[in-house]
């Protein structure tokens, strides 16, 4: 069984983002250790004040990385 990293609220917000943009968001997370944009691995996603908070690990060095996807300004998903 595959684990769903999204809480139900985060999943609704994520589903409103086009698939190509989702792929770009996951592939471009800033890693302070690598000092560059990296892919996020083994992440979880929660909704916080209408935004999505991704927390996982840098695919390159393994350090913790976080990305906030600001969706609170967008129209709510159906």
C-alpha positions as CSV (number, residue, x, y, z in Angstrom):
1,X,0.0,0.0,0.0
2,X,1.3,3.4,-1.0
3,X,1.4,6.1,1.7
4,X,-0.4,9.4,0.9
5,X,1.8,12.2,2.2
6,X,-1.1,14.7,2.1
7,X,-3.6,15.5,4.8
8,X,-7.2,15.7,3.3
9,X,-7.2,19.5,3.4
10,X,-3.7,19.7,1.7
11,X,-4.8,17.2,-0.9
12,X,-7.8,19.4,-1.9
13,X,-5.5,22.4,-2.3
14,X,-2.9,20.3,-4.2
15,X,-5.5,18.9,-6.6
16,X,-6.3,22.4,-7.7
17,X,-2.8,22.9,-9.0
18,X,-2.2,21.7,-12.6
19,X,-0.1,18.5,-12.8
20,X,2.8,20.2,-14.6
21,X,3.1,22.8,-11.9
22,X,2.9,20.1,-9.2
23,X,5.9,18.4,-10.8
24,X,7.8,21.7,-10.9
25,X,7.0,22.5,-7.3
26,X,8.3,19.1,-6.1
27,X,11.5,19.4,-8.2
28,X,12.4,22.9,-7.1
29,X,12.8,23.1,-3.3
30,X,15.6,25.3,-1.9
31,X,18.2,23.4,0.1
32,X,20.2,25.6,2.4
33,X,22.9,22.9,2.7
34,X,23.3,22.4,-1.0
35,X,22.7,26.1,-1.6
36,X,20.6,25.2,-4.7
37,X,17.2,24.1,-5.8
38,X,16.7,20.3,-5.3
39,X,14.0,17.7,-5.5
40,X,12.1,17.0,-2.3
41,X,11.9,13.4,-1.1
42,X,9.9,11.5,1.4
43,X,7.7,14.5,2.2
44,X,4.5,15.2,4.0
45,X,2.0,18.0,3.2
46,X,-0.3,19.8,5.5
47,X,-2.6,22.8,5.0
48,X,-1.7,25.8,7.1
49,X,-3.9,29.0,6.8
50,X,-4.9,28.1,3.3
51,X,-1.4,27.3,2.1
52,X,0.4,24.0,1.6
53,X,3.4,23.2,3.7
54,X,5.7,20.5,2.3
55,X,8.3,19.1,4.6
56,X,10.7,16.4,3.6
57,X,14.3,15.7,2.7
58,X,16.7,17.1,0.0
59,X,17.1,14.4,-2.6
60,X,20.8,15.3,-2.9
61,X,22.1,15.6,0.7
62,X,19.3,14.3,2.9
63,X,18.8,17.4,5.0
64,X,15.3,18.6,6.0
65,X,13.8,21.0,3.5
66,X,10.5,22.9,3.7
67,X,8.5,24.6,0.9
68,X,5.4,26.8,1.4
69,X,3.0,26.8,-1.6
70,X,0.9,29.9,-1.3
71,X,-2.6,28.9,-2.3
72,X,-4.6,31.1,0.1
73,X,-4.8,33.9,-2.5
74,X,-6.2,31.5,-5.1
75,X,-9.9,30.8,-5.5
76,X,-10.9,27.8,-3.3
77,X,-11.1,24.4,-5.0
78,X,-14.6,23.0,-5.7
